[in-house]
């Protein structure tokens, strides 16, 4: 069984002595840089069969637009094979009236299906 490979973000957090992600701030540019490398690594590893999603606007970004993506441009990365499921979740949940329960449900479902959460600081 292959050994777990740490993400670029995990490596950088170790290098900077940060164990708790809640200790990161908007001044930690290295976090954004590490997340970009993680996104590019996933695009490469998945042979471009991924897409990004921007929450609340529901904009999707094809793999080629994920390389060098700017801060706050993408929130979640999914496999292309799951795109129909993602769009169905958005379509079904986004049509419902706003409530915290509906919001929590859509966020939980999308985060469960995502292969990477692009949490920008």
N, C-alpha and C positions, 0 to 999 in steps of 0.2 A: 504494500500500500504506500503511495507516495506521501512524503512528508508535507504537512500544511505549509503553503507558501504565504508569507506575510504580505499584506498589501503595502504599497508605498506609504500610505498614511500611517500604518502601524510602525513601519521602519523609522519614519521621521519623528513620530511621537517618542519612540524609544531614544532616538538620537538627541532629542531636545529634553529628555527627562520628564516627559508628560505622561502620566498614567491614566488620568481622568479626562475624557474629552470635554467635560463641562468646564475645564480649566482653560480651554482655548479661547482666544479673543479675536476680534476682527483685525487685530494688528499682527496676527500670526500668518503672514503671507505664505510661509512654507507649507501651511495646511492646504491652501488652494492649489499650490504647485503640485503637491503630492496627490491630491484628488484628481487633477488633470492627468497625471501619469497613470493613476489607477484606471481612469476611464479609457485612456488610450490602450492600456494593457488588455482590458476586457474586449475592446473592439478587435484588437489583434488576435487574442486568444479564441474569440468566438467567430473569427474569420468574417467580420463585418455583419454577422447575422444578429445585430442588436439595434435597438432604437432607444432614444431618450424621450422623456415626458416631462413637460413643465406643468406642475400642479396648478390647478384653478383656471388656467387659460386652456389647458388640455392640448397644448401644441405638442406635436411629436416631431422629433429630430432624427433623421436617418443617420446611420453610422458615420458617414463621411462628414457630417456636420458636428460630430462629437469631438473630433480631434482639435485640440486647442480651444475648446469651448470657453466662453467667458463666464465669470462669476454670475451666479443667479440665472443662468440660461437653461439649466436642466436640473431636475430634482431626482429623477429615478431612471435607471437603465434596465431594459427588459430584453429578453430574447425575441427575435422576430416571430418565432413559432408561437409566442404567447400574445401577439398583437391583437388577435380577435378577442381573446379573453379580456385584455386591458380595455379595449374599446367598448366591450359589452358592460364592464363594470362602470365605466364613465357614463355611458349612455343611460343605463338603468338608474344609477344613483344620482347623477347630476340633474335628472328631471324631477326628483323628489323635492318637496319643500325643504328649505334650510332648517336643519336642527343639528344640535351637537351629536346626537346619535347617528344621523345620516352621515355627517362629516367624519365621525370616528370610523364608521363602517367602511366608507370608500377609502380612507387613508389606510386602514388596516389591511384591506384586501389588496390594494395596490402595493404596499410595502411588502406584503407576504409574497407577492408574485415577482417583485423586482430582484434582479441579481446584484444591483448596487444602488445604494442610497447616496446621492451626491450632496452631502451636507456641507454647504459652504458656511464659513464662519463670518 
